[in-house]
């Protein structure tokens, strides 16, 4: 009975979320104020936490999970690379979809920096016409360990977990490895993984070039 309740409750919550906080058209210059985006972020985060507890990403739930690792070497010291790379605002413009980042909260607790933000992406669809996607995320930066984590949620209930690890290779070189976990509907998982990995690789290449050129 509990399993059946989980299977039915999660889609109903997703539908309710779509009908309320996430309804209406959007553009890169979104009609919402930053305060409204913050309220959407909180609704998404509350749903995300519930969904993670209520439904595992198994085929019986209609969802799937795929893990991918991507890595790049950057000719710069680890401290510099970590500072530039972990600043999500530096990612804007390095991928054609990402247009802006709205930060809702930025605080430090127990040596970990927590940043709650919404990424606004403009994605071309049929005939090149763009739609706006709002990805709500939390980043946790662990400076002493040279790694950070990001959990994100976007419609239609697409979840991404990231752990980005920085390794000092010596001679002023740094390796950045992104451990990516994608969760989505079994109908969307292939598209999600293909586009997610491509997006991260394009951003990696852009950050490498900007750091090595001294732009960051």
ROKE-886485 format. One line per 10 residues: number of its first residue (from 0); their letters; for each residue z, x, y of N, C-alpha, C. Coordinates in Angstrom, 1 decimal, padded with zeros to 4 digits. Example, Ala and Ser with C-alpha at 12.3 -4.5 7.8 and 13.67 -1.06 7.14 Angstrom:
<rs>
0) AS) 007.8 013.2 -005.7 007.8 012.3 -004.5 007.8 013.2 -003.3  007.1 012.8 -002.2 007.1 013.7 -001.1 007.9 012.9 000.0
</rs>
This chain:
<rs>
0) XXXXXXXXXX) 000.0 000.8 -001.2 000.0 000.0 000.0 000.0 000.9 001.3  000.8 002.0 001.2 000.9 002.8 002.4 -000.5 003.5 002.6  -001.2 003.9 001.5 -002.5 004.5 001.7 -003.5 003.6 002.3  -003.5 002.3 001.9 -004.3 001.3 002.4 -004.1 001.1 003.9  -002.8 001.1 004.3 -002.4 000.9 005.7 -002.9 002.0 006.5  -002.8 003.3 006.0 -003.3 004.4 006.7 -004.8 004.3 006.9  -005.6 003.9 005.9 -007.0 003.8 006.0 -007.5 002.8 007.0  -006.7 001.7 007.1 -007.1 000.6 008.1 -006.6 000.8 009.5  -005.4 001.5 009.6 -004.8 001.6 010.9 -005.5 002.6 011.7  -005.9 003.8 011.2 -006.6 004.8 012.0 -007.9 004.3 012.6
10) XXXXXXXXXX) -008.8 003.6 011.9 -010.0 003.1 012.6 -009.7 002.1 013.6  -008.7 001.2 013.4 -008.3 000.2 014.4 -007.8 000.9 015.7  -007.0 001.9 015.5 -006.5 002.7 016.7 -007.7 003.3 017.4  -008.6 003.9 016.7 -009.7 004.5 017.3 -010.5 003.5 018.1  -010.8 002.3 017.5 -011.5 001.3 018.2 -010.8 000.8 019.5  -009.5 000.7 019.4 -008.7 000.3 020.5 -008.8 001.3 021.6  -008.7 002.6 021.2 -008.8 003.7 022.2 -010.2 003.7 022.9  -011.2 003.5 022.1 -012.6 003.4 022.7 -012.7 002.3 023.7  -012.1 001.1 023.4 -012.2 -000.1 024.2 -011.4 000.0 025.5  -010.4 000.9 025.5 -009.5 000.9 026.7 -009.7 002.2 027.5
20) XXXXXXXXXX) -009.1 003.2 027.1 -009.1 004.5 028.0 -010.4 005.1 028.0  -011.3 004.9 027.1 -012.6 005.7 027.0 -013.8 004.8 027.2  -013.6 003.6 027.8 -014.8 002.8 028.0 -015.5 003.1 029.3  -016.8 002.7 029.3 -017.6 002.9 030.6 -018.4 004.2 030.6  -019.5 004.2 031.4 -020.4 005.3 031.4 -019.7 006.5 032.2  -020.2 007.7 032.0 -019.6 008.8 032.7 -020.7 009.8 033.1  -020.4 010.7 034.0 -021.3 011.7 034.4 -020.5 013.0 034.5  -021.2 014.2 034.7 -020.5 015.4 034.9 -019.6 015.3 036.0  -020.0 014.7 037.1 -019.1 014.3 038.2 -018.5 013.0 037.8  -017.5 013.0 037.0 -017.0 011.7 036.5 -016.4 010.8 037.5
30) XXXXXXXXXX) -016.5 009.5 037.3 -016.0 008.5 038.3 -014.5 008.5 038.3  -013.8 009.1 037.2 -012.4 009.1 037.1 -011.8 010.1 038.0  -010.6 009.8 038.6 -009.9 010.8 039.3 -009.2 011.8 038.3  -008.7 012.9 038.8 -008.0 013.8 037.9 -006.8 013.1 037.3  -006.1 012.2 038.0 -005.0 011.5 037.4 -005.4 010.6 036.3  -006.6 009.9 036.5 -007.1 009.1 035.4 -007.5 009.9 034.2  -008.1 011.1 034.4 -008.4 011.9 033.3 -007.1 012.4 032.6  -006.1 012.7 033.3 -004.8 013.1 032.7 -004.3 011.9 031.8  -004.4 010.7 032.3 -003.9 009.6 031.5 -004.8 009.4 030.2  -006.1 009.7 030.3 -006.9 009.7 029.1 -006.5 010.8 028.2
40) XXXXXXXXXX) -006.2 012.0 028.8 -005.8 013.1 027.9 -004.5 012.7 027.1  -003.6 012.1 027.8 -002.3 011.7 027.1 -002.6 010.7 026.0  -003.5 009.7 026.3 -003.8 008.7 025.2 -004.5 009.4 024.0  -005.4 010.3 024.3 -006.1 011.1 023.3 -005.1 011.9 022.5  -004.2 012.6 023.2 -003.2 013.4 022.5 -002.3 012.6 021.6  -001.8 011.5 022.1 -000.9 010.6 021.3 -001.6 010.1 020.0  -002.9 009.7 020.2 -003.7 009.3 019.1 -003.9 010.4 018.1  -004.3 011.6 018.6 -004.6 012.8 017.8 -003.3 013.1 016.9  -002.2 013.1 017.5 -001.0 013.5 016.8 -000.7 012.4 015.7  -000.9 011.1 016.0 -000.7 010.1 015.0 -001.7 010.2 013.9
50) XXXXXXXXXX) -002.9 010.5 014.3 -004.0 010.5 013.3 -003.8 011.7 012.3  -003.4 012.8 012.8 -003.1 014.0 012.0 -002.1 013.7 011.0  -001.1 012.9 011.3 000.0 012.6 010.4 -000.4 011.5 009.4  -001.2 010.5 009.9 -001.5 009.3 009.2 -002.6 009.4 008.2  -003.5 010.4 008.4 -004.7 010.4 007.6 -005.2 011.8 007.4  -005.2 012.3 006.2 -005.7 013.7 005.9 -007.2 013.6 005.9  -007.9 014.7 006.3 -009.3 014.8 006.3 -009.9 014.9 004.9  -009.8 013.8 004.1 -010.4 013.7 002.8 -011.5 012.7 002.7  -012.4 012.9 001.7 -013.5 011.9 001.6 -013.1 010.5 001.5  -012.0 010.2 000.9 -011.5 008.8 000.8 -011.3 008.2 002.2
60) XXXXXXXXXX) -011.0 009.0 003.2 -010.7 008.5 004.5 -012.0 008.4 005.3  -013.1 008.8 004.7 -014.4 008.8 005.5 -014.6 010.0 006.4  -013.7 011.0 006.2 -013.7 012.2 007.1 -013.9 013.4 006.2  -014.3 014.5 006.9 -014.5 015.8 006.2 -014.0 016.9 007.1  -013.7 018.1 006.5 -013.2 019.2 007.2 -014.0 020.4 006.8  -014.5 021.2 007.8 -015.3 022.4 007.5 -014.7 023.6 008.3  -014.6 024.7 007.7 -014.1 025.9 008.4 -015.2 027.0 008.6  -015.2 027.6 009.7 -016.2 028.7 010.0 -015.5 029.8 010.8  -015.9 031.0 010.6 -015.4 032.2 011.3 -016.6 032.8 012.0  -016.4 033.1 013.3 -017.4 033.9 014.0 -016.8 035.0 014.8
70) XXXXXXXXXX) -017.5 036.1 014.9 -016.8 037.3 015.5 -017.8 038.1 016.4  -017.3 038.8 017.4 -018.1 039.6 018.3 -017.3 040.8 018.7  -018.0 041.9 019.0 -017.3 043.1 019.5 -017.7 043.2 021.0  -016.7 043.6 021.8 -016.9 043.7 023.3 -016.4 045.1 023.7  -017.3 045.7 024.5 -017.0 047.1 024.9 -016.1 047.1 026.2  -014.8 046.7 025.9 -013.8 046.7 027.0 -012.4 046.7 026.3  -011.4 047.2 027.0 -010.0 047.2 026.4 -009.5 045.8 026.1  -008.6 045.7 025.1 -008.1 044.5 024.6 -007.4 043.7 025.7  -006.6 044.3 026.5 -005.9 043.5 027.6 -006.9 042.8 028.5  -007.9 043.5 028.9 -008.9 043.0 029.8 -009.7 041.8 029.1
80) XXXXXXXXXX) -010.1 042.1 027.9 -010.9 041.1 027.1 -010.0 039.8 026.9  -008.8 040.0 026.5 -007.9 038.9 026.2 -007.7 038.0 027.5  -007.4 038.7 028.6 -007.2 037.9 029.9 -008.4 037.1 030.3  -009.6 037.8 030.2 -010.8 037.1 030.7 -011.2 036.0 029.7  -011.1 036.3 028.4 -011.6 035.4 027.3 -010.8 034.2 027.2  -009.4 034.3 027.4 -008.5 033.2 027.1 -008.5 032.3 028.3  -009.1 032.6 029.4 -009.2 031.8 030.6 -010.3 030.8 030.4  -010.0 029.6 030.1 -011.1 028.6 029.7 -012.0 028.3 030.9  -011.5 028.5 032.2 -012.4 028.3 033.3 -013.5 029.4 033.4  -013.3 030.5 032.7 -014.4 031.5 032.7 -015.5 031.1 031.7
90) XXXXXXXXXX) -015.3 030.1 030.9 -016.3 029.6 030.0 -017.3 028.7 030.7  -017.0 028.1 031.8 -017.9 027.2 032.6 -019.1 028.0 033.0  -020.3 027.4 032.7 -021.5 028.0 033.0 -022.1 029.0 032.0  -021.3 029.4 031.0 -021.8 030.2 030.0 -022.4 029.5 028.8  -022.1 028.2 028.8 -022.8 027.3 027.9 -023.4 026.2 028.7  -024.7 025.8 028.4 -025.4 024.9 029.2 -024.7 023.5 029.3  -023.9 023.1 028.3 -023.3 021.8 028.3 -022.0 021.7 029.2  -021.2 022.8 029.2 -019.9 022.7 029.9 -020.1 022.8 031.4  -019.7 021.7 032.1 -019.9 021.6 033.5 -018.6 021.9 034.3  -017.4 021.5 033.8 -016.2 021.8 034.5 -015.0 021.5 033.6
100) XXXXXXXXXX) -013.9 022.1 034.1 -012.6 021.9 033.3 -011.6 021.4 034.3  -010.9 020.3 033.9 -009.8 019.7 034.7 -008.5 020.0 034.0  -007.6 020.8 034.6 -006.3 021.2 034.1 -005.3 020.2 034.5  -004.5 019.7 033.5 -003.5 018.6 033.7 -002.1 019.2 033.8  -001.8 020.2 032.9 -000.5 020.8 032.9 -000.7 022.3 032.5  000.1 023.2 033.1 000.1 024.6 032.8 001.5 025.1 032.8  002.1 025.4 031.7 003.5 025.8 031.7 003.8 026.8 030.6  004.9 027.5 030.7 005.3 028.6 029.8 006.6 028.1 029.1  006.6 028.2 027.8 007.8 027.9 027.0 007.9 028.8 025.8  009.1 029.5 025.7 009.3 030.4 024.6 008.2 031.5 024.5
110) XXXXXXXXXX) 007.8 032.1 025.6 006.8 033.1 025.6 005.4 032.6 025.2  005.2 031.3 025.1 003.9 030.7 024.9 003.4 029.9 026.1  002.2 030.2 026.5 001.7 029.4 027.7 000.9 028.2 027.1  001.3 027.0 027.6 000.6 025.8 027.2 -000.2 025.2 028.3  -001.5 025.0 028.0 -002.4 024.4 029.0 -003.1 023.1 028.5  -002.8 022.0 029.1 -003.4 020.8 028.8 -004.6 020.5 029.7  -005.8 020.3 029.1 -007.0 020.2 030.0 -008.0 019.3 029.4  -009.0 018.9 030.2 -010.1 018.1 029.8 -011.4 018.8 030.1  -012.3 019.1 029.1 -013.5 019.8 029.4 -014.6 018.7 029.5  -015.4 018.8 030.6 -016.5 017.8 030.9 -017.8 018.5 030.5
120) XXXXXXXXXX) -018.5 017.9 029.5 -019.7 018.4 029.1 -020.8 017.4 029.3  -022.0 017.9 029.7 -023.2 017.0 029.9 -024.2 017.4 028.9  -024.4 016.4 027.9 -025.2 016.7 026.8 -026.5 015.9 026.8  -027.7 016.6 026.8 -029.0 015.9 026.8 -029.2 015.2 025.4  -029.7 013.9 025.5 -029.9 013.1 024.3 -031.4 012.7 024.3  -031.7 011.5 024.1 -033.0 011.0 024.0 -033.8 011.2 025.3  -035.0 011.8 025.2 -035.9 012.1 026.3 -035.2 013.0 027.4  -034.2 013.7 026.9 -033.5 014.7 027.8 -032.5 014.1 028.7  -032.3 012.7 028.6 -031.3 012.1 029.5 -029.9 012.5 029.1  -029.1 012.9 030.1 -027.8 013.4 029.7 -026.7 012.3 029.6
130) XXXXXXXXXX) -025.8 012.5 028.7 -024.6 011.8 028.6 -023.4 012.7 028.8  -022.3 012.2 029.3 -021.1 013.0 029.5 -020.1 012.8 028.4  -019.7 014.0 027.9 -018.6 014.0 026.9 -017.4 014.6 027.4  -016.2 013.9 027.2 -014.9 014.4 027.7 -014.1 014.9 026.5  -013.9 016.1 026.4 -013.1 016.7 025.3 -011.7 017.0 025.8  -010.7 016.4 025.2 -009.3 016.6 025.6 -008.7 017.6 024.7  -008.0 018.6 025.3 -007.5 019.7 024.5 -006.2 020.3 025.0  -005.5 021.0 024.1 -004.4 021.8 024.5 -004.6 023.2 024.0  -004.4 024.1 024.9 -004.5 025.6 024.6 -003.1 026.2 024.6  -002.8 027.0 023.6 -001.5 027.7 023.5 -001.8 029.2 023.4
140) XXXXXXXXXX) -001.4 029.9 024.5 -001.8 031.3 024.6 -000.5 032.2 024.2  -000.7 033.1 023.2 000.3 034.0 022.7 000.0 035.4 023.2  000.4 035.7 024.4 -000.1 037.0 024.9 000.4 038.2 024.1  001.7 038.1 023.7 002.3 039.3 023.0 001.6 039.5 021.6  001.0 038.5 021.1 000.3 038.6 019.8 -001.2 038.8 019.9  -001.7 038.7 021.2 -003.1 038.8 021.4 -003.9 037.7 020.6  -003.5 036.5 020.7 -004.3 035.4 020.1 -004.0 034.1 020.9  -004.9 033.2 020.8 -004.6 031.8 021.3 -005.1 030.8 020.4  -004.6 029.6 020.5 -005.0 028.4 019.7 -005.4 027.3 020.6  -006.3 026.5 020.2 -006.7 025.3 020.9 -007.0 024.2 019.9
150) XXXXXXXXXX) -006.4 023.0 020.2 -006.7 021.8 019.5 -007.4 020.8 020.4  -008.5 020.2 020.0 -009.2 019.3 020.9 -009.6 018.0 020.1  -009.8 017.0 020.9 -010.2 015.7 020.4 -011.3 015.1 021.4  -012.3 014.5 020.8 -013.4 013.8 021.6 -013.9 012.7 020.7  -014.6 011.8 021.4 -015.2 010.7 020.7 -016.4 011.2 020.0  -016.8 010.6 018.8 -016.0 009.6 018.1 -015.0 010.2 017.1  -013.8 010.4 017.5 -012.8 011.0 016.7 -013.2 012.3 016.0  -013.7 013.2 016.9 -014.0 014.6 016.4 -012.9 015.5 016.8  -012.3 016.2 015.8 -011.2 017.1 016.1 -011.7 018.6 015.8  -011.3 019.5 016.7 -011.5 020.9 016.4 -010.3 021.7 016.6
160) XXXXXXXXXX) -010.0 022.5 015.6 -008.9 023.5 015.7 -009.4 024.9 015.9  -008.9 025.6 016.8 -009.4 027.0 017.0 -008.2 028.0 017.0  -008.4 029.1 016.4 -007.5 030.2 016.5 -008.3 031.5 016.8  -008.2 032.0 018.0 -009.0 033.1 018.5 -008.1 034.4 018.5  -008.5 035.4 017.7 -007.7 036.6 017.5 -008.4 037.8 018.1  -007.6 038.6 018.8 -008.2 039.8 019.4 -007.6 041.1 018.7  -008.5 042.0 018.4 -008.1 043.2 017.7 -008.6 044.4 018.4  -007.7 045.4 018.7 -008.0 046.6 019.4 -008.7 047.6 018.4  -010.0 047.9 018.7 -010.8 048.8 017.8 -010.7 050.2 018.2  -010.0 050.5 019.3 -009.9 051.9 019.8 -011.2 052.2 020.7
170) XXXXXXXXXX) -011.1 053.3 021.4 -012.2 053.7 022.2 -012.7 052.6 023.2  -011.7 051.8 023.7 -012.0 050.8 024.7 -012.9 049.7 024.2  -012.8 049.4 022.9 -013.5 048.3 022.3 -012.6 047.2 021.7  -013.0 046.0 021.7 -012.2 044.9 021.2 -013.1 044.0 020.3  -012.5 043.6 019.2 -013.2 042.6 018.3 -012.5 041.2 018.6  -013.3 040.2 018.8 -012.8 038.8 019.0 -013.3 038.0 017.8  -012.4 037.4 017.1 -012.7 036.6 015.9 -012.2 035.1 016.2  -013.1 034.2 016.1 -012.8 032.8 016.2 -012.7 032.1 014.9  -011.5 031.6 014.5 -011.4 030.8 013.3 -011.5 029.4 013.7  -012.5 028.7 013.3 -012.8 027.3 013.7 -012.7 026.4 012.6
180) XXXXXXXXXX) -012.0 025.2 012.8 -011.9 024.2 011.8 -012.4 022.9 012.5  -013.4 022.3 011.9 -014.0 021.0 012.4 -013.6 019.9 011.5  -013.2 018.7 012.1 -012.9 017.5 011.4 -013.7 016.4 012.0  -014.4 015.6 011.2 -015.2 014.5 011.7 -015.6 013.6 010.6  -016.2 012.5 010.9 -016.7 011.6 009.9 -017.7 012.3 009.0  -017.8 011.9 007.8 -018.7 012.6 006.8 -020.1 012.4 007.3  -020.4 011.4 008.1 -021.7 011.2 008.6 -022.1 012.1 009.8  -021.0 012.6 010.4 -021.2 013.5 011.6 -020.8 014.9 011.4  -020.2 015.3 010.3 -019.7 016.6 010.1 -020.7 017.7 010.2  -021.9 017.5 009.6 -022.9 018.6 009.6 -023.4 018.8 011.1
190) XXXXXXXXXX) -023.6 017.7 011.8 -024.0 017.8 013.2 -022.9 018.5 014.0  -021.7 018.1 013.8 -020.5 018.7 014.5 -020.4 020.2 014.3  -020.5 020.6 013.0 -020.4 022.0 012.7 -021.5 022.8 013.3  -022.8 022.4 013.1 -023.9 023.1 013.6 -023.9 023.3 015.1  -023.6 022.2 015.8 -023.6 022.3 017.2 -022.3 023.0 017.8  -021.2 022.8 017.1 -020.0 023.5 017.5 -020.1 025.0 017.3  -020.6 025.4 016.2 -020.7 026.9 016.0 -021.7 027.5 017.0  -022.8 026.8 017.2 -023.8 027.3 018.1 -023.3 027.4 019.5  -022.5 026.4 019.9 -021.9 026.4 021.2 -020.9 027.6 021.4  -020.1 027.8 020.4 -019.1 028.9 020.4 -019.8 030.3 020.4
200) XXXXXXXXXX) -020.9 030.4 019.7 -021.7 031.7 019.6 -022.3 031.9 021.0  -022.8 030.9 021.6 -023.5 031.1 022.9 -022.4 031.5 024.0  -021.2 030.9 023.9 -020.2 031.2 024.8 -019.7 032.6 024.6  -019.5 033.0 023.3 -019.1 034.4 023.0 -020.1 035.4 023.6  -021.4 035.2 023.4 -022.4 036.1 023.9 -022.3 036.2 025.5  -022.1 035.0 026.1 -022.0 035.0 027.6 -020.8 035.7 028.1  -019.6 035.5 027.4 -018.4 036.2 027.8 -018.6 037.7 027.6  -019.2 038.1 026.5 -019.4 039.6 026.2 -020.2 040.2 027.3  -021.3 039.5 027.7 -022.2 040.1 028.8 -021.4 040.1 030.1  -020.7 039.1 030.4 -020.0 039.0 031.7 -018.9 040.1 031.8
210) XXXXXX) -018.2 040.3 030.7 -017.1 041.3 030.7 -017.6 042.7 030.7  -018.6 043.0 029.9 -019.2 044.3 029.9 -019.9 044.7 031.2  -020.5 043.6 031.9 -021.2 043.9 033.1 -020.2 044.0 034.3  -018.9 043.6 034.1 -017.9 043.7 035.1 -017.9 042.4 036.0  -018.6 041.4 035.5 -018.5 040.1 036.3 -017.2 039.4 036.0  -016.6 039.7 034.9 -015.2 039.1 034.6 -014.2 040.3 034.4
</rs>
